[in-house]
Amino acid sequence: MLIYLADIEAPRDKSRFVQIYETYQGLMFHTAFRLLGQPQDAEDAVHEAFLAIAQNISKISDPMCKKTKAYVVTIVENKAIDQLRRRKRRPTVPLEDWQGIETQPRGESPLADCMLRLPAVERQLLWLKYYQGYELKEIGPMLGLSYDAVTRLHRRAKEQLRELYEKERSR
């Protein structure tokens, strides 16, 4: 709770926030969990909602009124819906898939076979970019690389894949 209180300056606002936190925390989690179905996702939505409430605490006059309860539920519902939208845009990637396409059966296609011959980091980059739909600027932090390094690696991976594929086709 300290992280939320750090953004609030007035002692009166802090006490209102604490009262809201203690009163509605369970309801907020239940609401988010009902929409998201995952406890971790529900906790994230509740956290984001409390951050929004802390930023707007001066707008709340009575923490125990029905209007405040509706406000709190609306905020957590909106945060949960935002997560659902993000999940649709960026579906979660199972760990075995994220580590590359080694899990794909060999012989599926000549291109898949060529992908399997690439070094792991290049294979991961191409997998995240073209199969999962991530942008290079998002892939960099995933692989622990700078944006410039990712763009160079991307170019090199495409060139290597093209060369491997052309050799495969000419056989």
Secondary structure, DSSP 8 states (H G I E B T S, - for coil): -HHHHTT--SHHHHHHHHHHHHHHHHHHHHHHHHHH--HHHHHHHHHHHHHHHHHTGGG-S-TTSHHHHHHHHHHHHHHHHHHHHHHHHS----HHHHT-GGGS-TTS-HHHHHHHHS-HHHHHHHIIIIIS---HHHHHHHHT--HHHHHHHHHHHHHHHHHHHHHHHH-
